[in-house]
Amino acid sequence: MFAAAPYVEKRLLRSNGYNKRRAIRRAFYLRVWLLCDSDYKSDRLTVLATVLLMTCWHEEP
């Protein structure tokens, strides 16, 4: 869901309480980070794919 967040329609963002795409991306990034930090998955390939997808996020320009 984190990787797909930039492609969500604006009306869906607003209906879910987000006013900007950056806000929803940040929320999902933090959720993914917490799952990775808590060792939720033990499969190394899954963790590697997740970490690679997380590199798509840069909070600062």
C-alpha distance matrix in Angstrom:
0.0 3.8 5.4 5.1 6.1 9.6 10.2 9.9 13.6 15.5 17.0 13.7 13.1 16.7 16.7 14.1 16.2 14.8 17.4 15.8 12.7 13.7 13.5 10.0 9.0 11.6 10.6 7.2 9.4 12.0 10.3 9.4 12.9 14.5 13.3 14.7 17.7 18.6 18.7 16.5 16.5 19.9 19.2 19.7 18.1 14.7 15.2 16.3 13.4 11.1 13.7 14.0 10.4 11.1 14.2 12.6 12.8 16.4 17.0 20.6 21.7
3.8 0.0 3.8 5.5 5.3 8.2 10.2 10.6 14.3 15.6 17.7 14.9 13.4 16.9 17.7 15.0 16.3 14.1 16.4 14.2 11.0 11.1 11.4 8.4 6.2 8.6 8.5 5.2 6.2 9.5 8.8 7.7 10.6 12.9 12.5 13.3 16.0 17.5 18.0 16.5 16.7 19.9 19.3 19.2 17.8 14.7 14.4 15.1 12.5 9.8 11.5 11.8 8.2 8.0 11.0 9.4 9.1 12.6 13.4 16.9 18.1
5.4 3.8 0.0 3.8 5.7 7.2 8.7 10.4 14.2 16.1 18.5 16.1 14.9 18.6 19.6 17.4 18.9 16.5 18.1 15.5 11.8 12.3 13.6 10.9 8.3 11.2 11.9 8.8 9.0 12.7 12.4 10.5 13.1 15.8 15.1 15.2 18.2 20.0 19.9 18.6 18.1 20.8 19.6 19.2 17.1 14.5 14.6 14.5 11.4 9.6 11.3 10.4 6.6 7.9 10.0 7.7 8.9 12.5 14.2 17.3 17.8
5.1 5.5 3.8 0.0 3.8 5.7 5.7 7.0 10.8 13.1 15.3 12.9 12.4 16.1 16.9 15.2 17.1 14.9 16.6 14.3 10.7 12.3 13.4 10.3 8.9 12.4 12.7 10.0 11.4 14.8 14.1 13.0 16.0 18.3 17.6 18.2 21.2 22.7 22.7 20.9 20.5 23.5 22.3 22.2 20.0 17.2 17.8 17.9 14.6 13.0 15.0 14.1 10.3 11.6 13.6 10.9 11.7 15.0 16.2 19.2 19.4
6.1 5.3 5.7 3.8 0.0 3.8 5.4 5.6 9.2 10.6 13.0 10.7 9.3 13.0 14.2 12.4 13.8 11.3 12.9 10.6 7.1 8.9 9.7 6.7 5.8 9.5 9.9 8.0 9.9 13.0 12.8 12.6 15.3 17.4 17.4 18.5 21.0 22.5 23.2 21.6 21.8 25.0 24.3 24.2 22.4 19.5 19.4 19.8 16.9 14.7 16.2 15.7 11.9 12.1 14.0 11.2 10.8 13.6 14.0 17.1 17.6
9.6 8.2 7.2 5.7 3.8 0.0 3.8 5.8 8.6 9.8 13.0 11.7 10.2 13.6 15.6 14.5 15.4 12.3 12.8 9.8 6.1 8.1 10.3 8.4 7.1 10.8 12.2 11.0 11.9 15.2 15.8 15.4 17.6 20.2 20.5 21.0 23.4 25.4 26.0 24.7 24.8 27.8 26.8 26.3 24.3 21.7 21.6 21.3 18.4 16.6 17.5 16.4 12.8 13.1 14.0 10.6 10.4 12.6 13.2 15.7 15.4
10.2 10.2 8.7 5.7 5.4 3.8 0.0 3.8 6.4 8.9 11.7 10.5 10.2 13.7 15.1 14.6 16.2 13.7 14.2 11.8 8.6 11.4 13.2 10.9 10.4 14.1 15.0 13.4 15.0 18.2 18.2 17.8 20.4 22.8 22.6 23.3 26.0 27.7 28.1 26.3 26.2 29.2 27.9 27.7 25.4 22.8 23.2 23.0 19.7 18.3 19.8 18.4 14.8 15.8 16.9 13.4 13.8 16.3 17.0 19.4 18.9
9.9 10.6 10.4 7.0 5.6 5.8 3.8 0.0 3.8 6.4 8.5 6.8 6.9 10.4 11.4 11.1 13.1 11.1 12.0 10.5 8.0 11.4 12.1 9.5 10.3 13.9 13.9 12.8 15.2 17.9 17.5 17.8 20.7 22.5 22.4 23.7 26.3 27.5 28.2 26.2 26.4 29.7 28.8 29.0 26.9 24.0 24.5 24.8 21.6 19.7 21.5 20.7 16.9 17.5 19.2 15.9 15.7 18.1 18.1 20.8 20.7
13.6 14.3 14.2 10.8 9.2 8.6 6.4 3.8 0.0 3.8 5.5 5.4 6.5 9.0 10.2 11.1 13.0 11.3 11.4 10.6 9.2 13.0 13.6 11.7 13.2 16.5 16.5 16.0 18.4 21.0 20.7 21.3 24.1 25.7 25.8 27.3 29.7 31.0 31.8 29.8 30.1 33.4 32.6 32.8 30.7 27.7 28.2 28.6 25.3 23.5 25.2 24.3 20.6 21.1 22.5 19.2 18.7 20.7 20.4 22.7 22.4
15.5 15.6 16.1 13.1 10.6 9.8 8.9 6.4 3.8 0.0 3.8 5.4 5.0 6.3 8.6 10.0 10.8 8.9 8.2 7.9 7.9 11.6 11.9 10.9 13.0 15.7 15.9 16.2 18.6 20.8 21.0 22.1 24.5 26.0 26.6 28.2 30.2 31.6 32.9 31.0 31.7 35.1 34.6 34.7 32.9 29.9 30.0 30.4 27.4 25.2 26.6 25.9 22.2 22.1 23.5 20.1 19.0 20.5 19.5 21.6 21.4
17.0 17.7 18.5 15.3 13.0 13.0 11.7 8.5 5.5 3.8 0.0 3.8 5.4 5.2 6.1 8.7 10.1 9.6 9.4 10.5 11.0 14.6 14.2 12.8 15.5 18.1 17.5 17.9 20.8 22.6 22.3 23.8 26.4 27.5 27.9 30.0 32.0 32.9 34.3 32.1 33.0 36.5 36.1 36.6 34.8 31.6 31.9 32.6 29.6 27.4 29.0 28.6 24.9 24.8 26.5 23.3 22.2 23.8 22.7 24.9 25.0
13.7 14.9 16.1 12.9 10.7 11.7 10.5 6.8 5.4 5.4 3.8 0.0 3.8 5.4 5.0 6.3 8.8 8.6 9.9 10.7 10.4 13.9 13.0 10.8 13.6 16.2 15.1 15.1 18.3 20.0 19.3 20.7 23.6 24.5 24.7 26.8 28.9 29.6 30.9 28.6 29.5 33.1 32.7 33.4 31.7 28.4 28.8 29.8 26.8 24.5 26.4 26.3 22.5 22.4 24.6 21.6 20.6 22.6 21.6 24.3 24.8
13.1 13.4 14.9 12.4 9.3 10.2 10.2 6.9 6.5 5.0 5.4 3.8 0.0 3.8 5.5 5.3 6.5 5.1 6.5 7.2 7.3 10.4 9.3 7.6 10.7 13.0 12.1 12.8 15.7 17.2 17.1 18.8 21.2 22.2 22.9 25.0 26.7 27.7 29.3 27.3 28.4 32.0 31.9 32.3 30.9 27.6 27.5 28.5 25.7 23.1 24.6 24.6 20.9 20.4 22.4 19.5 18.0 19.7 18.3 21.0 21.7
16.7 16.9 18.6 16.1 13.0 13.6 13.7 10.4 9.0 6.3 5.2 5.4 3.8 0.0 3.8 5.3 5.1 5.1 5.5 8.0 9.7 12.5 10.8 10.2 13.6 15.2 14.2 15.6 18.5 19.6 19.6 21.7 23.9 24.6 25.6 27.8 29.3 30.2 32.0 30.0 31.5 35.1 35.2 35.7 34.5 31.1 30.9 31.9 29.4 26.6 27.9 28.2 24.5 23.7 25.6 22.8 21.0 22.2 20.4 22.7 23.5
16.7 17.7 19.6 16.9 14.2 15.6 15.1 11.4 10.2 8.6 6.1 5.0 5.5 3.8 0.0 3.8 5.6 7.5 9.1 11.5 12.6 15.4 13.4 12.0 15.5 17.2 15.4 16.4 19.8 20.6 19.9 22.1 24.7 24.9 25.5 28.2 29.7 30.2 32.0 29.6 31.1 34.8 35.0 35.9 34.6 31.1 31.2 32.6 29.9 27.2 28.9 29.4 25.7 25.0 27.4 24.8 23.1 24.8 23.1 25.8 26.7
14.1 15.0 17.4 15.2 12.4 14.5 14.6 11.1 11.1 10.0 8.7 6.3 5.3 5.3 3.8 0.0 3.8 5.8 8.9 10.9 11.5 13.7 11.2 9.3 13.0 14.3 12.1 13.1 16.6 17.1 16.2 18.6 21.1 21.2 21.9 24.6 26.1 26.4 28.3 26.0 27.6 31.4 31.8 32.7 31.7 28.1 28.0 29.6 27.2 24.2 25.9 26.7 23.1 22.2 24.8 22.6 20.7 22.6 20.9 23.8 25.2
16.2 16.3 18.9 17.1 13.8 15.4 16.2 13.1 13.0 10.8 10.1 8.8 6.5 5.1 5.6 3.8 0.0 3.8 6.6 9.4 11.0 12.5 9.6 9.1 12.9 13.4 11.5 13.5 16.6 16.7 16.5 19.3 21.2 21.3 22.6 25.2 26.2 26.8 29.0 27.1 29.1 32.8 33.4 34.1 33.3 29.8 29.2 30.8 28.6 25.4 26.7 27.6 24.1 22.7 25.0 22.9 20.5 21.8 19.5 22.2 23.8
14.8 14.1 16.5 14.9 11.3 12.3 13.7 11.1 11.3 8.9 9.6 8.6 5.1 5.1 7.5 5.8 3.8 0.0 3.8 5.7 7.4 8.8 6.2 6.2 9.9 10.6 9.7 11.8 14.4 15.0 15.5 17.8 19.6 20.3 21.7 23.9 25.0 26.1 28.2 26.6 28.3 31.9 32.3 32.6 31.7 28.4 27.6 28.7 26.6 23.5 24.4 25.0 21.6 20.1 22.1 19.8 17.3 18.4 16.2 18.7 20.1
17.4 16.4 18.1 16.6 12.9 12.8 14.2 12.0 11.4 8.2 9.4 9.9 6.5 5.5 9.1 8.9 6.6 3.8 0.0 3.8 7.1 8.6 7.1 8.4 11.4 12.2 12.3 14.5 16.5 17.4 18.5 20.6 22.0 23.1 24.8 26.6 27.6 29.0 31.2 29.8 31.4 34.8 35.1 35.1 34.1 30.9 30.1 30.9 28.7 25.8 26.3 26.6 23.2 21.8 23.2 20.6 18.1 18.5 16.2 18.1 19.0
15.8 14.2 15.5 14.3 10.6 9.8 11.8 10.5 10.6 7.9 10.5 10.7 7.2 8.0 11.5 10.9 9.4 5.7 3.8 0.0 3.8 5.3 5.4 6.9 8.9 10.2 11.2 13.0 14.5 16.0 17.4 19.0 20.3 21.9 23.5 24.9 26.1 27.9 29.8 28.6 29.9 33.2 33.3 32.9 31.7 28.8 27.9 28.3 26.1 23.3 23.7 23.6 20.3 18.9 19.9 17.2 14.8 15.1 13.1 15.0 15.6
12.7 11.0 11.8 10.7 7.1 6.1 8.6 8.0 9.2 7.9 11.0 10.4 7.3 9.7 12.6 11.5 11.0 7.4 7.1 3.8 0.0 3.8 5.4 5.3 6.2 8.6 10.0 10.8 12.1 14.3 15.6 16.5 18.1 20.1 21.3 22.4 24.0 26.0 27.4 26.3 27.2 30.4 30.2 29.7 28.3 25.5 24.8 25.0 22.6 20.1 20.5 20.2 16.8 15.7 16.8 13.8 11.9 12.9 11.7 14.0 14.4
13.7 11.1 12.3 12.3 8.9 8.1 11.4 11.4 13.0 11.6 14.6 13.9 10.4 12.5 15.4 13.7 12.5 8.8 8.6 5.3 3.8 0.0 3.8 5.6 5.1 6.1 8.6 10.0 10.3 12.2 14.3 15.2 16.1 18.3 20.0 20.8 21.9 24.2 25.9 25.2 26.3 29.4 29.4 28.7 27.6 24.9 23.6 23.8 21.9 19.1 19.0 18.9 15.9 14.1 14.9 12.4 9.6 9.9 8.1 10.5 11.5
13.5 11.4 13.6 13.4 9.7 10.3 13.2 12.1 13.6 11.9 14.2 13.0 9.3 10.8 13.4 11.2 9.6 6.2 7.1 5.4 5.4 3.8 0.0 3.8 5.5 5.2 6.2 8.7 9.8 10.8 12.5 14.4 15.3 16.7 18.7 20.1 21.0 22.8 24.9 24.0 25.6 28.9 29.3 28.9 28.2 25.2 23.9 24.6 22.8 19.7 19.8 20.4 17.4 15.3 16.8 14.8 11.8 12.4 10.0 12.7 14.5
10.0 8.4 10.9 10.3 6.7 8.4 10.9 9.5 11.7 10.9 12.8 10.8 7.6 10.2 12.0 9.3 9.1 6.2 8.4 6.9 5.3 5.6 3.8 0.0 3.8 5.4 5.0 6.2 8.5 10.0 10.7 12.3 14.1 15.5 16.8 18.4 19.8 21.4 23.1 21.8 23.1 26.5 26.7 26.7 25.8 22.6 21.7 22.6 20.5 17.5 18.2 18.8 15.5 13.9 16.0 13.9 11.6 13.2 11.7 15.0 16.6
9.0 6.2 8.3 8.9 5.8 7.1 10.4 10.3 13.2 13.0 15.5 13.6 10.7 13.6 15.5 13.0 12.9 9.9 11.4 8.9 6.2 5.1 5.5 3.8 0.0 3.8 5.5 5.3 6.0 8.6 9.9 10.5 12.0 14.2 15.4 16.3 17.9 19.9 21.3 20.4 21.3 24.5 24.5 24.1 23.0 20.1 19.0 19.5 17.5 14.6 14.9 15.3 12.1 10.4 12.2 10.1 7.8 9.9 9.1 12.6 14.1
11.6 8.6 11.2 12.4 9.5 10.8 14.1 13.9 16.5 15.7 18.1 16.2 13.0 15.2 17.2 14.3 13.4 10.6 12.2 10.2 8.6 6.1 5.2 5.4 3.8 0.0 3.8 5.5 5.0 6.2 8.6 9.9 10.3 12.3 14.3 15.2 16.1 18.3 20.2 19.7 21.2 24.3 24.8 24.2 23.8 20.9 19.2 19.9 18.6 15.3 15.0 16.1 13.4 10.8 12.6 11.4 8.2 9.4 7.5 11.2 13.6
10.6 8.5 11.9 12.7 9.9 12.2 15.0 13.9 16.5 15.9 17.5 15.1 12.1 14.2 15.4 12.1 11.5 9.7 12.3 11.2 10.0 8.6 6.2 5.0 5.5 3.8 0.0 3.8 5.5 5.3 6.4 8.8 10.0 10.8 12.7 14.5 15.4 16.8 19.0 17.9 19.8 23.2 24.0 24.0 23.8 20.5 19.0 20.5 19.1 15.6 16.0 17.6 14.8 12.4 15.0 14.1 11.3 13.0 11.3 14.9 17.4
7.2 5.2 8.8 10.0 8.0 11.0 13.4 12.8 16.0 16.2 17.9 15.1 12.8 15.6 16.4 13.1 13.5 11.8 14.5 13.0 10.8 10.0 8.7 6.2 5.3 5.5 3.8 0.0 3.8 5.4 5.0 6.2 8.5 9.8 10.7 12.3 14.1 15.4 16.9 15.6 17.0 20.4 20.8 20.9 20.4 17.1 15.9 17.4 15.7 12.2 13.3 14.7 11.7 9.9 13.0 12.1 10.2 12.9 12.3 16.0 18.2
9.4 6.2 9.0 11.4 9.9 11.9 15.0 15.2 18.4 18.6 20.8 18.3 15.7 18.5 19.8 16.6 16.6 14.4 16.5 14.5 12.1 10.3 9.8 8.5 6.0 5.0 5.5 3.8 0.0 3.8 5.4 5.1 6.0 8.6 9.9 10.5 12.0 14.2 15.6 15.1 16.3 19.3 19.8 19.2 18.9 16.0 14.2 15.2 14.1 10.6 10.6 12.2 9.8 7.0 9.9 9.8 7.6 10.0 9.8 13.6 15.9
12.0 9.5 12.7 14.8 13.0 15.2 18.2 17.9 21.0 20.8 22.6 20.0 17.2 19.6 20.6 17.1 16.7 15.0 17.4 16.0 14.3 12.2 10.8 10.0 8.6 6.2 5.3 5.4 3.8 0.0 3.8 5.5 5.0 6.1 8.7 9.8 10.2 12.2 14.4 14.1 16.1 19.2 20.4 20.1 20.4 17.5 15.3 16.9 16.4 12.7 12.5 14.9 13.0 9.9 12.7 13.2 10.6 12.3 11.2 14.8 17.8
10.3 8.8 12.4 14.1 12.8 15.8 18.2 17.5 20.7 21.0 22.3 19.3 17.1 19.6 19.9 16.2 16.5 15.5 18.5 17.4 15.6 14.3 12.5 10.7 9.9 8.6 6.4 5.0 5.4 3.8 0.0 3.8 5.4 5.2 6.3 8.7 9.9 10.7 12.8 11.6 13.7 17.1 18.4 18.7 19.1 15.8 14.1 16.3 15.6 11.8 12.7 15.3 13.2 10.9 14.3 14.7 12.9 15.3 14.6 18.3 21.0
9.4 7.7 10.5 13.0 12.6 15.4 17.8 17.8 21.3 22.1 23.8 20.7 18.8 21.7 22.1 18.6 19.3 17.8 20.6 19.0 16.5 15.2 14.4 12.3 10.5 9.9 8.8 6.2 5.1 5.5 3.8 0.0 3.8 5.4 5.1 6.2 8.5 10.0 11.0 10.0 11.3 14.5 15.3 15.3 15.4 12.2 10.5 12.6 11.8 8.0 9.0 11.7 9.9 8.0 11.6 12.5 11.4 14.2 14.6 18.2 20.6
12.9 10.6 13.1 16.0 15.3 17.6 20.4 20.7 24.1 24.5 26.4 23.6 21.2 23.9 24.7 21.1 21.2 19.6 22.0 20.3 18.1 16.1 15.3 14.1 12.0 10.3 10.0 8.5 6.0 5.0 5.4 3.8 0.0 3.8 5.4 5.1 6.0 8.5 10.1 10.5 12.1 14.7 16.0 15.4 16.2 13.6 10.8 12.7 12.9 9.3 8.8 12.0 11.1 8.2 11.2 12.9 11.4 13.4 13.6 16.9 19.7
14.5 12.9 15.8 18.3 17.4 20.2 22.8 22.5 25.7 26.0 27.5 24.5 22.2 24.6 24.9 21.2 21.3 20.3 23.1 21.9 20.1 18.3 16.7 15.5 14.2 12.3 10.8 9.8 8.6 6.1 5.2 5.4 3.8 0.0 3.8 5.5 5.0 6.1 8.7 8.8 11.5 14.3 16.3 16.5 17.8 15.0 12.4 15.0 15.5 11.9 11.9 15.4 14.5 11.9 15.0 16.6 14.9 16.8 16.5 19.8 22.8
13.3 12.5 15.1 17.6 17.4 20.5 22.6 22.4 25.8 26.6 27.9 24.7 22.9 25.6 25.5 21.9 22.6 21.7 24.8 23.5 21.3 20.0 18.7 16.8 15.4 14.3 12.7 10.7 9.9 8.7 6.3 5.1 5.4 3.8 0.0 3.8 5.5 5.3 6.5 5.5 8.0 11.1 13.0 13.7 15.0 11.9 9.9 13.0 13.4 10.0 11.0 14.4 13.6 11.9 15.3 17.0 16.1 18.6 18.8 22.2 24.9
14.7 13.3 15.2 18.2 18.5 21.0 23.3 23.7 27.3 28.2 30.0 26.8 25.0 27.8 28.2 24.6 25.2 23.9 26.6 24.9 22.4 20.8 20.1 18.4 16.3 15.2 14.5 12.3 10.5 9.8 8.7 6.2 5.1 5.5 3.8 0.0 3.8 5.5 5.3 6.2 7.4 9.7 11.3 11.1 12.6 10.2 7.2 10.0 11.2 8.2 8.2 11.9 12.1 10.3 13.2 15.6 15.1 17.4 18.2 21.4 23.9
17.7 16.0 18.2 21.2 21.0 23.4 26.0 26.3 29.7 30.2 32.0 28.9 26.7 29.3 29.7 26.1 26.2 25.0 27.6 26.1 24.0 21.9 21.0 19.8 17.9 16.1 15.4 14.1 12.0 10.2 9.9 8.5 6.0 5.0 5.5 3.8 0.0 3.8 5.6 7.8 9.9 11.5 13.9 13.5 15.6 13.6 10.4 12.9 14.6 11.7 10.9 14.7 15.0 12.7 15.1 17.7 16.7 18.4 18.6 21.6 24.5
18.6 17.5 20.0 22.7 22.5 25.4 27.7 27.5 31.0 31.6 32.9 29.6 27.7 30.2 30.2 26.4 26.8 26.1 29.0 27.9 26.0 24.2 22.8 21.4 19.9 18.3 16.8 15.4 14.2 12.2 10.7 10.0 8.5 6.1 5.3 5.5 3.8 0.0 3.8 5.4 8.5 10.3 13.4 14.0 16.4 14.2 11.6 14.8 16.3 13.5 13.6 17.4 17.5 15.5 18.4 20.7 19.7 21.7 21.8 24.9 27.9
18.7 18.0 19.9 22.7 23.2 26.0 28.1 28.2 31.8 32.9 34.3 30.9 29.3 32.0 32.0 28.3 29.0 28.2 31.2 29.8 27.4 25.9 24.9 23.1 21.3 20.2 19.0 16.9 15.6 14.4 12.8 11.0 10.1 8.7 6.5 5.3 5.6 3.8 0.0 3.8 5.5 6.6 9.7 10.5 13.1 11.3 8.9 12.3 14.2 12.0 12.4 16.1 16.7 15.4 18.2 20.7 20.4 22.7 23.4 26.5 29.1
16.5 16.5 18.6 20.9 21.6 24.7 26.3 26.2 29.8 31.0 32.1 28.6 27.3 30.0 29.6 26.0 27.1 26.6 29.8 28.6 26.3 25.2 24.0 21.8 20.4 19.7 17.9 15.6 15.1 14.1 11.6 10.0 10.5 8.8 5.5 6.2 7.8 5.4 3.8 0.0 3.8 6.7 9.4 11.2 13.2 10.5 9.2 13.0 13.9 11.7 13.1 16.5 16.4 15.6 18.8 20.8 20.6 23.3 23.9 27.3 29.8
16.5 16.7 18.1 20.5 21.8 24.8 26.2 26.4 30.1 31.7 33.0 29.5 28.4 31.5 31.1 27.6 29.1 28.3 31.4 29.9 27.2 26.3 25.6 23.1 21.3 21.2 19.8 17.0 16.3 16.1 13.7 11.3 12.1 11.5 8.0 7.4 9.9 8.5 5.5 3.8 0.0 3.8 5.7 7.9 9.7 7.3 6.8 10.5 11.5 10.1 12.0 14.9 15.2 15.3 18.2 20.3 20.8 23.7 24.9 28.2 30.3
19.9 19.9 20.8 23.5 25.0 27.8 29.2 29.7 33.4 35.1 36.5 33.1 32.0 35.1 34.8 31.4 32.8 31.9 34.8 33.2 30.4 29.4 28.9 26.5 24.5 24.3 23.2 20.4 19.3 19.2 17.1 14.5 14.7 14.3 11.1 9.7 11.5 10.3 6.6 6.7 3.8 0.0 3.8 6.0 8.9 8.0 7.5 10.6 12.5 12.0 13.3 16.1 17.2 17.3 19.8 22.2 23.1 25.8 27.3 30.3 32.4
19.2 19.3 19.6 22.3 24.3 26.8 27.9 28.8 32.6 34.6 36.1 32.7 31.9 35.2 35.0 31.8 33.4 32.3 35.1 33.3 30.2 29.4 29.3 26.7 24.5 24.8 24.0 20.8 19.8 20.4 18.4 15.3 16.0 16.3 13.0 11.3 13.9 13.4 9.7 9.4 5.7 3.8 0.0 3.8 5.6 5.5 6.4 8.8 10.3 10.9 12.5 14.5 15.8 16.7 19.0 21.2 22.6 25.6 27.5 30.5 32.1
19.7 19.2 19.2 22.2 24.2 26.3 27.7 29.0 32.8 34.7 36.6 33.4 32.3 35.7 35.9 32.7 34.1 32.6 35.1 32.9 29.7 28.7 28.9 26.7 24.1 24.2 24.0 20.9 19.2 20.1 18.7 15.3 15.4 16.5 13.7 11.1 13.5 14.0 10.5 11.2 7.9 6.0 3.8 0.0 3.8 5.4 5.1 6.0 8.6 9.8 10.5 12.2 14.2 15.2 16.8 19.4 21.0 23.7 25.9 28.6 30.1
18.1 17.8 17.1 20.0 22.4 24.3 25.4 26.9 30.7 32.9 34.8 31.7 30.9 34.5 34.6 31.7 33.3 31.7 34.1 31.7 28.3 27.6 28.2 25.8 23.0 23.8 23.8 20.4 18.9 20.4 19.1 15.4 16.2 17.8 15.0 12.6 15.6 16.4 13.1 13.2 9.7 8.9 5.6 3.8 0.0 3.8 5.4 5.1 6.2 8.5 9.9 10.6 12.4 14.2 15.7 17.8 19.9 22.9 25.4 28.1 29.2
14.7 14.7 14.5 17.2 19.5 21.7 22.8 24.0 27.7 29.9 31.6 28.4 27.6 31.1 31.1 28.1 29.8 28.4 30.9 28.8 25.5 24.9 25.2 22.6 20.1 20.9 20.5 17.1 16.0 17.5 15.8 12.2 13.6 15.0 11.9 10.2 13.6 14.2 11.3 10.5 7.3 8.0 5.5 5.4 3.8 0.0 3.8 5.4 5.2 6.1 8.7 9.9 10.7 12.3 14.6 16.3 18.1 21.3 23.5 26.5 27.8
15.2 14.4 14.6 17.8 19.4 21.6 23.2 24.5 28.2 30.0 31.9 28.8 27.5 30.9 31.2 28.0 29.2 27.6 30.1 27.9 24.8 23.6 23.9 21.7 19.0 19.2 19.0 15.9 14.2 15.3 14.1 10.5 10.8 12.4 9.9 7.2 10.4 11.6 8.9 9.2 6.8 7.5 6.4 5.1 5.4 3.8 0.0 3.8 5.5 5.0 6.1 8.6 9.9 10.4 12.7 15.0 16.3 19.2 21.2 24.1 25.7
16.3 15.1 14.5 17.9 19.8 21.3 23.0 24.8 28.6 30.4 32.6 29.8 28.5 31.9 32.6 29.6 30.8 28.7 30.9 28.3 25.0 23.8 24.6 22.6 19.5 19.9 20.5 17.4 15.2 16.9 16.3 12.6 12.7 15.0 13.0 10.0 12.9 14.8 12.3 13.0 10.5 10.6 8.8 6.0 5.1 5.4 3.8 0.0 3.8 5.4 5.2 6.2 8.7 9.8 11.0 13.5 15.5 18.2 20.7 23.3 24.4
13.4 12.5 11.4 14.6 16.9 18.4 19.7 21.6 25.3 27.4 29.6 26.8 25.7 29.4 29.9 27.2 28.6 26.6 28.7 26.1 22.6 21.9 22.8 20.5 17.5 18.6 19.1 15.7 14.1 16.4 15.6 11.8 12.9 15.5 13.4 11.2 14.6 16.3 14.2 13.9 11.5 12.5 10.3 8.6 6.2 5.2 5.5 3.8 0.0 3.8 5.5 5.1 6.3 8.6 10.2 11.8 14.1 17.3 19.9 22.6 23.5
11.1 9.8 9.6 13.0 14.7 16.6 18.3 19.7 23.5 25.2 27.4 24.5 23.1 26.6 27.2 24.2 25.4 23.5 25.8 23.3 20.1 19.1 19.7 17.5 14.6 15.3 15.6 12.2 10.6 12.7 11.8 8.0 9.3 11.9 10.0 8.2 11.7 13.5 12.0 11.7 10.1 12.0 10.9 9.8 8.5 6.1 5.0 5.4 3.8 0.0 3.8 5.4 5.2 6.2 8.9 10.5 12.0 15.2 17.4 20.4 21.7
13.7 11.5 11.3 15.0 16.2 17.5 19.8 21.5 25.2 26.6 29.0 26.4 24.6 27.9 28.9 25.9 26.7 24.4 26.3 23.7 20.5 19.0 19.8 18.2 14.9 15.0 16.0 13.3 10.6 12.5 12.7 9.0 8.8 11.9 11.0 8.2 10.9 13.6 12.4 13.1 12.0 13.3 12.5 10.5 9.9 8.7 6.1 5.2 5.5 3.8 0.0 3.8 5.4 4.9 6.6 9.3 10.6 13.2 15.6 18.3 19.7
14.0 11.8 10.4 14.1 15.7 16.4 18.4 20.7 24.3 25.9 28.6 26.3 24.6 28.2 29.4 26.7 27.6 25.0 26.6 23.6 20.2 18.9 20.4 18.8 15.3 16.1 17.6 14.7 12.2 14.9 15.3 11.7 12.0 15.4 14.4 11.9 14.7 17.4 16.1 16.5 14.9 16.1 14.5 12.2 10.6 9.9 8.6 6.2 5.1 5.4 3.8 0.0 3.8 5.4 5.4 7.6 10.1 12.8 15.8 18.1 18.8
10.4 8.2 6.6 10.3 11.9 12.8 14.8 16.9 20.6 22.2 24.9 22.5 20.9 24.5 25.7 23.1 24.1 21.6 23.2 20.3 16.8 15.9 17.4 15.5 12.1 13.4 14.8 11.7 9.8 13.0 13.2 9.9 11.1 14.5 13.6 12.1 15.0 17.5 16.7 16.4 15.2 17.2 15.8 14.2 12.4 10.7 9.9 8.7 6.3 5.2 5.4 3.8 0.0 3.8 5.4 5.7 8.1 11.6 14.2 17.0 17.7
11.1 8.0 7.9 11.6 12.1 13.1 15.8 17.5 21.1 22.1 24.8 22.4 20.4 23.7 25.0 22.2 22.7 20.1 21.8 18.9 15.7 14.1 15.3 13.9 10.4 10.8 12.4 9.9 7.0 9.9 10.9 8.0 8.2 11.9 11.9 10.3 12.7 15.5 15.4 15.6 15.3 17.3 16.7 15.2 14.2 12.3 10.4 9.8 8.6 6.2 4.9 5.4 3.8 0.0 3.8 5.3 5.9 9.0 11.3 14.2 15.6
14.2 11.0 10.0 13.6 14.0 14.0 16.9 19.2 22.5 23.5 26.5 24.6 22.4 25.6 27.4 24.8 25.0 22.1 23.2 19.9 16.8 14.9 16.8 16.0 12.2 12.6 15.0 13.0 9.9 12.7 14.3 11.6 11.2 15.0 15.3 13.2 15.1 18.4 18.2 18.8 18.2 19.8 19.0 16.8 15.7 14.6 12.7 11.0 10.2 8.9 6.6 5.4 5.4 3.8 0.0 3.8 5.3 7.5 10.7 12.7 13.5
12.6 9.4 7.7 10.9 11.2 10.6 13.4 15.9 19.2 20.1 23.3 21.6 19.5 22.8 24.8 22.6 22.9 19.8 20.6 17.2 13.8 12.4 14.8 13.9 10.1 11.4 14.1 12.1 9.8 13.2 14.7 12.5 12.9 16.6 17.0 15.6 17.7 20.7 20.7 20.8 20.3 22.2 21.2 19.4 17.8 16.3 15.0 13.5 11.8 10.5 9.3 7.6 5.7 5.3 3.8 0.0 3.8 6.6 9.8 12.0 12.1
12.8 9.1 8.9 11.7 10.8 10.4 13.8 15.7 18.7 19.0 22.2 20.6 18.0 21.0 23.1 20.7 20.5 17.3 18.1 14.8 11.9 9.6 11.8 11.6 7.8 8.2 11.3 10.2 7.6 10.6 12.9 11.4 11.4 14.9 16.1 15.1 16.7 19.7 20.4 20.6 20.8 23.1 22.6 21.0 19.9 18.1 16.3 15.5 14.1 12.0 10.6 10.1 8.1 5.9 5.3 3.8 0.0 3.8 6.2 9.0 10.0
16.4 12.6 12.5 15.0 13.6 12.6 16.3 18.1 20.7 20.5 23.8 22.6 19.7 22.2 24.8 22.6 21.8 18.4 18.5 15.1 12.9 9.9 12.4 13.2 9.9 9.4 13.0 12.9 10.0 12.3 15.3 14.2 13.4 16.8 18.6 17.4 18.4 21.7 22.7 23.3 23.7 25.8 25.6 23.7 22.9 21.3 19.2 18.2 17.3 15.2 13.2 12.8 11.6 9.0 7.5 6.6 3.8 0.0 3.8 5.5 6.6
17.0 13.4 14.2 16.2 14.0 13.2 17.0 18.1 20.4 19.5 22.7 21.6 18.3 20.4 23.1 20.9 19.5 16.2 16.2 13.1 11.7 8.1 10.0 11.7 9.1 7.5 11.3 12.3 9.8 11.2 14.6 14.6 13.6 16.5 18.8 18.2 18.6 21.8 23.4 23.9 24.9 27.3 27.5 25.9 25.4 23.5 21.2 20.7 19.9 17.4 15.6 15.8 14.2 11.3 10.7 9.8 6.2 3.8 0.0 3.8 6.6
20.6 16.9 17.3 19.2 17.1 15.7 19.4 20.8 22.7 21.6 24.9 24.3 21.0 22.7 25.8 23.8 22.2 18.7 18.1 15.0 14.0 10.5 12.7 15.0 12.6 11.2 14.9 16.0 13.6 14.8 18.3 18.2 16.9 19.8 22.2 21.4 21.6 24.9 26.5 27.3 28.2 30.3 30.5 28.6 28.1 26.5 24.1 23.3 22.6 20.4 18.3 18.1 17.0 14.2 12.7 12.0 9.0 5.5 3.8 0.0 3.8
21.7 18.1 17.8 19.4 17.6 15.4 18.9 20.7 22.4 21.4 25.0 24.8 21.7 23.5 26.7 25.2 23.8 20.1 19.0 15.6 14.4 11.5 14.5 16.6 14.1 13.6 17.4 18.2 15.9 17.8 21.0 20.6 19.7 22.8 24.9 23.9 24.5 27.9 29.1 29.8 30.3 32.4 32.1 30.1 29.2 27.8 25.7 24.4 23.5 21.7 19.7 18.8 17.7 15.6 13.5 12.1 10.0 6.6 6.6 3.8 0.0
